[in-house]
Amino acid sequence: MQRILVPSPVPAVLAFTAAFALAAGGTRAAAQGTYVRSFERATTFATEYGHVWFMSTGAASTLPDLVFAKIRSTPNGHVEVHVAPGATEYQTRGLEIATTFAIEHDGLWGLVEGASTLPDLYYIKTKNTPSGRVEVHIASAASRYQVRTLEIATTFANEDNGDWILVPSAGGGLPDLVYVKTRNTPNGRVEVHIASGASRYQQRVLEVPTTFAAEENGTWGVVAGTAGSYPDLYFIKTSNTPSGRVEVHIASGASRYQTRTLETVTDFQNEVQGVWSLLSNRPRTAVPTLAYVKVASTPDGHVEVHLAQFGPR
């Protein structure tokens, strides 16, 4: 697959802000437009499923870097990090290295932007911890993932009813810990729980039910929002959509997740063969970039990167 630039406008059937019924307490999305694909290309990586794929915006490149954390079946039993730079359109590998972490599956692996041009690697252990509390373990990109800069038990009791995510803190320093609880909530709504990096995850700075009803037909995540506010919460719905196309829904951190600032249909057909995410734009725009890393069932057996930008209808 070669790079494809998709011209605008897109067909009228796609270019609208969907008029979804909102949950009580929420308000209608204000942004109007749709996501149009701006980049699509096969990468240097052969397809591999069940690992961590992350689009990193830390390097000074037009395209984000593609970072692959291999969390199973490595030669020495350690988690590996592999990087394909956006500057080469993912055709070369800039780093391939075994990390300080042994492979483990009692929690969630992830990557978070830090002080380096590459993201830090983290492991959030959510079960079988000595204290019965969720643990955060971080290996720095600056050490080429050889040094653990933090290993600590948090304020949260062990739980796996949602997604645990580290996000850059608005105040700098350690990233904040966000728990997006998507199952078994008291009122049937998705909840957001945040423990601050500044407190070394001992203090919860926000715990709130959101405008979203609990749902499992897509990907939940958080992305940088208004400067100084909590991160925005997003849901990328990838199956069982009315139009048969992927939808993007965003609730703002500034509203404490009570207001939906975007609900739109994209030009992607529903698909679950990879990793969907929203990326903070550089330079920053009002609506983040939509990224899809397709890691299975590609025509040539290589991982693909698909990026889409939001624009007016």
Secondary structure, DSSP 8 states (H G I E B T S, - for coil): -------S---TTTSSB------TT--------EEEEEEEEEEEEE---SSEEEEE--SSSSS-EEEEEE-SS-TTSEEEEEEE-GGGTTSS-SEEEEEEEE---SEEEEEE--SSSS-EEEEEE-SS-TTSEEEEEEE-GGGTT-SEEEEEEEEEES--SEEEEEE--TTSSS-EEEEEE-SS-TTSEEEEEEE-TTTTT-SEEEEEEEEEE---SEEEEEE--STTS--EEEEEE-SS-TTSEEEEEEE-TTTTT-SEEEEEEEEEE---SEEEEEE--SS--SS-EEEEEE-SS-TTSEEEEEEEEEE--
